[in-house]
Amino acid sequence: MVTLVEDIANPESAEASSVKLQVRNLAIRYGSTTAISGINLEVRENEIFGIIGPANAGKTSFLKTLNRMNDFSSDMSVDGDIMFEGTNIRDVRNVYALRNRIGVVFPLPVGLPLTIYENVAFVPRLRGISEKAELDVIVERCLTRSALWDEVKDRLDSLGSLLSGGQQQRLTIARALSQEPELLMLDEFSIAVDPVTTMRIEDVLKELKQEMTIILVTNLVQQARRLADRTAFFLEGQCVEIGTTEDLFTGKVKDSRTTDYIEGRFG
């Protein structure tokens, strides 16, 4: 296992932006089975942090701990520290407020049984926003930022479930954005999306990086190369390596398994 040492070797990169999320000695178990252990990493403000690795590497389990989704799994235990802007999320009492700050988009679109408009307005309404004019602005802004507004602006009262798969995934992103998250996590967002829509969403993510921090879990190594500023390689529950994406994809690695995975020799 390789822990995060790149900041020591590259002090200028460490100073380039502040740390948004810090993970130290994280271990996750399901009953007696260890999913990940010894995870140490930092995610910086306004970067896209990629996580790559084969199936069962622990990537999704890792994401689940970052906004306390592990609370839903009675057999899932977590050890270690996850500091979000200096606060240990395990000490946070208002978990719902935490999840508003840390949004997530799952591999398959998970739409609410509501209209397109109400899918996006749902969270703002929970926050107490009731004025239609204000909700209209939020809905348009979030659908625009998710590259969906032009396609649905004339049918906002239609059910979100009637949209195509790619449109539903962008609606899911719009709903996540309506939370106004500081950190947005995407877990294999393009698994059920066509290539053209995938590229549209990737363009959206590049723009969103100016406003928030993004963690991108993907099995598509070239997607990580296109989007991520830095990338972590997970394997068998370990964080094998973390580095700038350019370094990892040009062979400047500390562990040969990283190159083997990126070049498709296994996985």
C-alpha positions as CSV (number, residue, x, y, z in Angstrom):
1,M,0.0,0.0,0.0
2,V,1.2,3.5,-0.8
3,T,0.0,6.4,1.3
4,L,-0.2,9.9,0.2
5,V,3.3,11.2,-0.1
6,E,3.1,13.3,-3.2
7,D,2.5,16.6,-1.3
8,I,5.9,16.2,0.4
9,A,7.6,15.7,-3.0
10,N,5.6,18.5,-4.6
11,P,5.0,21.3,-2.1
12,E,3.9,23.7,-4.7
13,S,1.0,21.5,-5.7
14,A,0.0,21.1,-2.1
15,E,-0.2,24.9,-1.7
16,A,-2.1,25.4,-5.0
17,S,-5.5,24.7,-3.3
18,S,-6.8,24.0,0.2
19,V,-7.7,20.5,1.4
20,K,-11.5,19.9,1.2
21,L,-11.5,16.3,2.5
22,Q,-8.9,14.4,4.4
23,V,-9.1,10.6,5.0
24,R,-6.8,8.9,7.5
25,N,-6.5,5.2,8.2
26,L,-9.9,4.4,6.9
27,A,-11.1,0.8,7.2
28,I,-14.5,-0.6,6.2
29,R,-15.9,-4.0,7.1
30,Y,-19.1,-5.8,6.3
31,G,-19.5,-8.2,9.2
32,S,-16.2,-10.0,9.3
33,T,-15.2,-9.2,5.8
34,T,-12.8,-6.3,5.2
35,A,-13.8,-4.2,2.2
36,I,-11.0,-1.6,2.4
37,S,-8.3,-0.8,4.9
38,G,-5.5,1.7,5.5
39,I,-6.9,4.4,3.1
40,N,-5.0,7.7,3.4
41,L,-5.8,10.5,1.0
42,E,-6.7,14.1,0.6
43,V,-9.1,15.8,-1.9
44,R,-8.5,19.4,-2.7
45,E,-10.8,22.3,-3.2
46,N,-12.1,22.7,-6.8
47,E,-10.4,19.6,-8.2
48,I,-11.8,16.5,-9.9
49,F,-10.4,13.6,-7.9
50,G,-10.6,10.4,-9.9
51,I,-10.7,6.9,-8.4
52,I,-10.1,4.0,-10.7
53,G,-9.8,0.3,-10.1
54,P,-11.4,-3.0,-11.0
55,A,-14.7,-4.4,-9.5
56,N,-14.6,-5.2,-5.8
57,A,-11.7,-2.8,-5.2
58,G,-13.6,-0.9,-2.6
59,K,-14.4,2.2,-4.5
60,T,-18.1,2.4,-3.9
61,S,-17.7,1.4,-0.2
62,F,-15.3,4.3,0.1
63,L,-17.9,6.7,-1.3
64,K,-20.6,5.5,1.0
65,T,-18.6,6.6,4.1
66,L,-18.1,10.2,2.8
67,N,-21.6,11.3,3.5
68,R,-22.6,8.7,6.0
69,M,-24.5,6.4,3.6
70,N,-23.0,3.6,5.6
71,D,-25.5,4.5,8.3
72,F,-28.1,2.6,6.2
73,S,-26.1,-0.6,6.4
74,S,-26.3,-2.3,9.7
75,D,-23.5,-4.7,9.0
76,M,-21.1,-2.1,7.7
77,S,-18.5,-0.8,10.3
78,V,-16.1,2.1,9.7
79,D,-12.9,2.9,11.5
80,G,-10.6,5.8,10.9
81,D,-11.1,9.5,10.4
82,I,-12.9,11.4,7.6
83,M,-12.4,15.2,7.9
84,F,-14.6,17.4,5.8
85,E,-13.3,21.0,6.1
86,G,-11.7,20.1,9.4
87,T,-14.8,18.4,11.0
88,N,-14.9,14.7,11.5
89,I,-18.0,13.6,9.7
90,R,-18.4,10.7,12.2
91,D,-19.1,13.4,14.8
92,V,-21.7,15.2,12.8
93,R,-25.2,15.0,14.4
94,N,-27.2,16.5,11.6
95,V,-26.5,13.9,8.9
96,Y,-29.1,15.4,6.6
97,A,-27.3,18.7,6.6
98,L,-24.0,16.9,5.8
99,R,-25.6,15.1,2.9
100,N,-26.8,18.5,1.5
101,R,-23.2,19.5,1.5
102,I,-21.9,16.3,0.0
103,G,-24.1,15.2,-3.0
104,V,-23.9,11.9,-4.8
105,V,-24.9,10.6,-8.2
106,F,-25.3,6.8,-8.5
107,P,-24.4,4.5,-11.4
108,L,-28.0,4.2,-12.5
109,P,-30.5,7.1,-12.6
110,V,-32.6,7.2,-9.5
111,G,-35.5,9.5,-10.2
112,L,-38.3,10.5,-7.9
113,P,-41.8,9.6,-9.0
114,L,-42.4,13.2,-9.7
115,T,-42.4,15.7,-12.6
116,I,-39.2,16.9,-14.1
117,Y,-39.8,20.2,-12.3
118,E,-40.5,18.7,-8.9
119,N,-37.5,16.3,-9.1
120,V,-35.3,19.4,-9.1
121,A,-37.5,21.5,-6.7
122,F,-37.8,18.7,-4.2
123,V,-34.7,19.5,-2.1
124,P,-35.1,23.3,-2.2
125,R,-38.7,22.8,-1.0
126,L,-37.3,20.8,1.9
127,R,-35.0,23.7,2.7
128,G,-38.1,25.9,3.1
129,I,-38.1,27.6,-0.3
130,S,-41.8,27.9,-1.4
131,E,-42.0,30.9,-3.7
132,K,-42.6,29.7,-7.2
133,A,-40.5,32.5,-8.7
134,E,-37.5,31.4,-6.7
135,L,-38.0,27.7,-7.4
136,D,-38.3,28.5,-11.1
137,V,-34.9,30.1,-11.0
138,I,-33.3,27.2,-9.2
139,V,-34.9,24.6,-11.5
140,E,-33.8,26.4,-14.6
141,R,-30.3,27.0,-13.3
142,C,-29.8,23.3,-12.2
143,L,-31.2,21.9,-15.5
144,T,-29.0,24.3,-17.5
145,R,-25.9,23.3,-15.5
146,S,-26.7,19.6,-16.1
147,A,-27.1,20.3,-19.9
148,L,-30.7,19.3,-19.9
149,W,-32.7,22.5,-19.9
150,D,-33.0,23.0,-23.7
151,E,-34.4,19.5,-24.0
152,V,-37.0,19.6,-21.3
153,K,-38.0,23.3,-20.8
154,D,-41.2,22.8,-22.7
155,R,-42.3,19.7,-20.7
156,L,-41.4,20.4,-17.1
157,D,-44.7,19.0,-16.0
158,S,-44.0,15.6,-17.5
159,L,-42.8,12.7,-15.4
160,G,-39.1,12.4,-15.0
161,S,-39.4,8.7,-15.5
162,L,-40.5,9.3,-19.1
163,L,-37.1,10.7,-20.1
164,S,-34.5,8.7,-21.8
165,G,-31.8,7.0,-19.7
166,G,-29.2,9.7,-20.5
167,Q,-31.7,12.4,-19.7
168,Q,-32.7,10.8,-16.5
169,Q,-29.0,10.6,-15.4
170,R,-28.7,14.3,-16.2
171,L,-31.9,15.0,-14.2
172,T,-30.3,13.1,-11.3
173,I,-27.3,15.4,-11.6
174,A,-29.6,18.4,-11.7
175,R,-31.3,17.2,-8.5
176,A,-27.9,16.8,-6.8
177,L,-27.0,20.3,-7.8
178,S,-30.2,21.7,-6.3
179,Q,-28.7,20.8,-3.0
180,E,-25.9,23.3,-3.7
181,P,-23.3,20.8,-2.6
182,E,-19.7,21.7,-1.9
183,L,-18.6,18.2,-2.8
184,L,-20.2,16.2,-5.6
185,M,-19.5,12.4,-5.8
186,L,-20.2,10.5,-9.0
187,D,-20.2,6.7,-8.9
188,E,-19.9,5.3,-12.5
189,F,-22.3,7.9,-13.7
190,S,-21.9,6.8,-17.4
191,I,-22.5,3.1,-16.9
192,A,-26.0,3.3,-18.5
193,V,-25.5,6.4,-20.6
194,D,-24.7,6.5,-24.3
195,P,-21.3,7.9,-25.4
196,V,-22.7,11.2,-26.8
197,T,-24.5,11.9,-23.5
198,T,-21.4,10.8,-21.5
199,M,-19.3,13.5,-23.3
200,R,-22.0,16.1,-22.6
201,I,-21.9,15.3,-18.9
202,E,-18.1,15.3,-18.9
203,D,-18.2,18.9,-20.3
204,V,-20.6,19.8,-17.5
205,L,-18.3,18.4,-14.9
206,K,-15.3,20.4,-16.2
207,E,-17.4,23.6,-15.7
208,L,-18.7,22.6,-12.3
209,K,-15.1,22.2,-11.1
210,Q,-15.0,25.9,-10.9
211,E,-17.7,25.9,-8.2
212,M,-17.2,22.7,-6.3
213,T,-15.0,19.7,-5.6
214,I,-15.8,16.5,-7.5
215,I,-14.9,12.9,-6.7
216,L,-15.3,10.7,-9.8
217,V,-15.3,6.9,-9.4
218,T,-15.0,5.3,-12.8
219,N,-14.1,2.0,-14.4
220,L,-13.3,3.9,-17.6
221,V,-9.6,4.8,-17.2
222,Q,-9.7,7.1,-20.2
223,Q,-12.6,9.0,-18.6
224,A,-10.4,9.6,-15.6
225,R,-7.6,10.8,-17.9
226,R,-9.9,13.2,-19.6
227,L,-11.4,14.7,-16.4
228,A,-9.4,14.1,-13.2
229,D,-6.7,16.4,-11.9
230,R,-5.4,13.7,-9.7
231,T,-6.2,10.0,-9.6
232,A,-6.1,7.3,-7.0
233,F,-5.8,3.6,-7.9
234,F,-7.7,1.2,-5.7
235,L,-7.0,-2.6,-5.8
236,E,-8.3,-5.3,-3.4
237,G,-9.4,-2.8,-0.8
238,Q,-6.1,-0.9,-0.8
239,C,-5.2,2.5,-2.2
240,V,-2.2,1.4,-4.2
241,E,-1.2,4.8,-5.5
242,I,-2.2,8.5,-5.8
243,G,-0.7,11.0,-8.2
244,T,-1.4,13.6,-10.8
245,T,-3.4,12.0,-13.6
246,E,-0.9,12.9,-16.2
247,D,1.9,11.2,-14.2
248,L,-0.1,8.0,-13.8
249,F,-1.0,7.8,-17.5
250,T,2.5,8.5,-18.7
251,G,4.2,5.8,-16.6
252,K,5.5,8.0,-13.8
253,V,4.2,5.6,-11.1
254,K,5.4,4.1,-7.9
255,D,3.8,0.7,-8.3
256,S,3.9,-1.3,-11.6
257,R,0.3,-2.6,-10.9
258,T,-1.0,0.9,-11.6
259,T,0.4,0.9,-15.2
260,D,-0.7,-2.7,-15.6
261,Y,-4.3,-1.8,-14.8
262,I,-4.3,1.4,-16.9
263,E,-2.9,-0.4,-19.9
264,G,-5.5,-3.2,-19.5
265,R,-3.4,-6.1,-18.5
266,F,-5.9,-6.9,-15.8
267,G,-9.3,-5.7,-14.5
